[in-house]
Amino acid sequence: MFPSSFDYVAARSVEEAVAAKAGAGDDARVLAGGQSLIPMMKMRLAAPAQLVDINRVPGLDALERTNGQLRVGALVRHADIARSDLAFGAIASAAPWISDPLVRNLGTLCGSVAHCDPEGDWNSVLLATGADVVARGPSGERTIPITDFVVDFFTNALRDDEMVTEVRIPVPNGRSGGSYQKLERKVGDYATVAVAAHLELGGTGAIARAGVALTAVVPKNTKVTAAENVLVGNHPSTELFEEAAELAAQASEPRDDVRGSAEWKRNVVRVFTRRALTAAAAQAQQG
Ligand SMILES: Cc1cc2nc3c(=O)[nH]c(=O)nc-3n(C[C@H](O)[C@H](O)[C@H](O)COP(=O)(O)OP(=O)(O)OC[C@H]3O[C@@H](n4cnc5c(N)ncnc54)[C@H](O)[C@@H]3O)c2cc1C
């Protein structure tokens, strides 16, 4: 199928992209990897009047660790993260699970974050690790915690005249670990069920910070605060992880579909949460 007609702007700077977007209001969309936007336009699920292509904007492809943060620019592709030594914990664990090599070579983490697809993997990883999204508009830059950025099903907190320039993920300075457990029907698919886990240990070996988030079994990527609260202050153990896994299963809202029954998916959440926490703890304990 062919998309509706649209105007096309190839921005050469963030300022130019923001100005083009501001000029077209809610009829403009940023084009990054195009791996979600172009299929949606072809299926006429999206019909923006203007595309603002950011692929020629210098500097947006930076992936670096500075000031205790992993900074992921708006043109960093999934594949860049999968092969980077800078990725850690749940980030390194999730990157190879995003679709297939073709999509990973073009799609971007920031595009995925902006898209807010509840079956998308990155927002759960960012909720578990406590990331921030940096947005730029005509009046400057603002930093939005990922918990506020993910508003709803395919809905983010950006204003019409803003774009995402980067995502900042805090790099733990103590012992930490993370894992992303994903069940897909076949290689390259979106998740049927996925769970992100992130743990940081204090000096005594007790859990000082915990992040658990769910993909595909909730209307939007969701942080399981009840499970995180149970984990913090306690030492990693099978019983503790089973308790957290039960809370994650209770927080999930799966539906019956061709991929499985709601009851079965809830059990996968339980098993995957336990596995993700066990893997995260083992990584943290190895230092
Ligand atoms: C066959 C297939 C399988 C896939 N499987 C998976 C999977 O298993 N897991 C997964 O997580 N994803 C999957 N995806 C989606 C893929 O990861 C996309 O790359 C991602 O969702 C969007 O990134 P993008 O750079 O391609 O964004 P685009 O398609 O260019 O844009 C997507 C949306 O985000 C907006 N946007 C993009 N960048 C910005 C920005 N910097 N600022 C503001 N708005 C922005 C666009 O305007 C658009 O609304 C799959 C896609 C395909 C085609």
The ligand as a Tripos MOL2 file, in Angstrom:
@<TRIPOS>MOLECULE
LIG
   53    58     1     0     0
SMALL
NO_CHARGES

@<TRIPOS>ATOM
      1 C1          9.0750   -6.2970   11.4570 C.3       1 LIG1
      2 C2          9.3040   -5.4370   12.6650 C.ar      1 LIG1
      3 C3          9.5200   -6.0440   13.8900 C.ar      1 LIG1
      4 C4          9.7330   -5.2670   15.0350 C.ar      1 LIG1
      5 N1          9.9730   -5.9050   16.2330 N.ar      1 LIG1
      6 C5         10.2050   -5.1730   17.3270 C.ar      1 LIG1
      7 C6         10.5060   -5.8070   18.5740 C.ar      1 LIG1
      8 O1         10.6130   -7.0180   18.6960 O.2       1 LIG1
      9 N2         10.6950   -5.0070   19.6600 N.ar      1 LIG1
     10 C7         10.6280   -3.6430   19.5800 C.ar      1 LIG1
     11 O2         10.8060   -2.9840   20.5990 O.2       1 LIG1
     12 N3         10.3790   -3.0190   18.4090 N.ar      1 LIG1
     13 C8         10.1640   -3.7490   17.2960 C.ar      1 LIG1
     14 N4          9.9160   -3.1000   16.1010 N.ar      1 LIG1
     15 C9          9.8580   -1.6390   16.0870 C.3       1 LIG1
     16 C10        11.2580   -1.0630   15.8890 C.3       1 LIG1
     17 O3         12.0020   -1.2830   17.0630 O.3       1 LIG1
     18 C11        11.2640    0.4440   15.5770 C.3       1 LIG1
     19 O4         12.5570    0.7090   15.1890 O.3       1 LIG1
     20 C12        10.9120    1.3900   16.6900 C.3       1 LIG1
     21 O5          9.6560    1.1260   17.2420 O.3       1 LIG1
     22 C13        10.8170    2.8290   16.2050 C.3       1 LIG1
     23 O6         12.0680    3.3530   15.9630 O.3       1 LIG1
     24 P1         12.3580    4.1090   14.6220 P.3       1 LIG1
     25 O7         13.6490    4.8060   14.8050 O.co2     1 LIG1
     26 O8         12.2260    3.1860   13.4840 O.co2     1 LIG1
     27 O9         11.1920    5.2280   14.6120 O.3       1 LIG1
     28 P2         10.2620    5.7330   13.4510 P.3       1 LIG1
     29 O10         9.5390    4.6000   12.8260 O.co2     1 LIG1
     30 O11        11.0020    6.6610   12.5800 O.co2     1 LIG1
     31 O12         9.2340    6.5930   14.3380 O.3       1 LIG1
     32 C14         8.3060    5.9690   15.2080 C.3       1 LIG1
     33 C15         7.4860    7.0640   15.9150 C.3       1 LIG1
     34 O13         8.3130    7.7720   16.8400 O.3       1 LIG1
     35 C16         8.4230    9.1580   16.4490 C.3       1 LIG1
     36 N5          9.8230    9.5340   16.6330 N.ar      1 LIG1
     37 C17        10.9220    8.8700   16.1850 C.ar      1 LIG1
     38 N6         12.0380    9.4850   16.6080 N.ar      1 LIG1
     39 C18        11.6220   10.5720   17.3100 C.ar      1 LIG1
     40 C19        12.3150   11.6080   17.9960 C.ar      1 LIG1
     41 N7         13.6430   11.6520   18.0510 N.pl3     1 LIG1
     42 N8         11.5780   12.5630   18.6000 N.ar      1 LIG1
     43 C20        10.2150   12.5250   18.5560 C.ar      1 LIG1
     44 N9          9.5110   11.5680   17.9460 N.ar      1 LIG1
     45 C21        10.2140   10.6020   17.3340 C.ar      1 LIG1
     46 C22         7.9790    9.2140   14.9960 C.3       1 LIG1
     47 O14         7.4720   10.4790   14.6590 O.3       1 LIG1
     48 C23         6.9150    8.1310   14.9570 C.3       1 LIG1
     49 O15         5.7110    8.6110   15.4770 O.3       1 LIG1
     50 C24         9.7070   -3.8460   14.9490 C.ar      1 LIG1
     51 C25         9.4870   -3.2270   13.7040 C.ar      1 LIG1
     52 C26         9.3000   -4.0060   12.5770 C.ar      1 LIG1
     53 C27         9.0880   -3.3250   11.2470 C.3       1 LIG1
@<TRIPOS>BOND
     1     1     2 1
     2     2     3 ar
     3     2    52 ar
     4     3     4 ar
     5     4     5 ar
     6     4    50 ar
     7     5     6 ar
     8     6     7 ar
     9     6    13 1
    10     7     8 2
    11     7     9 ar
    12     9    10 ar
    13    10    11 2
    14    10    12 ar
    15    12    13 ar
    16    13    14 ar
    17    14    15 1
    18    14    50 ar
    19    15    16 1
    20    16    17 1
    21    16    18 1
    22    18    19 1
    23    18    20 1
    24    20    21 1
    25    20    22 1
    26    22    23 1
    27    23    24 1
    28    24    25 2
    29    24    26 1
    30    24    27 1
    31    27    28 1
    32    28    29 2
    33    28    30 1
    34    28    31 1
    35    31    32 1
    36    32    33 1
    37    33    34 1
    38    33    48 1
    39    34    35 1
    40    35    36 1
    41    35    46 1
    42    36    37 ar
    43    36    45 ar
    44    37    38 ar
    45    38    39 ar
    46    39    40 ar
    47    39    45 ar
    48    40    41 1
    49    40    42 ar
    50    42    43 ar
    51    43    44 ar
    52    44    45 ar
    53    46    47 1
    54    46    48 1
    55    48    49 1
    56    50    51 ar
    57    51    52 ar
    58    52    53 1
@<TRIPOS>SUBSTRUCTURE
     1 LIG1         1 GROUP 0 **** ****
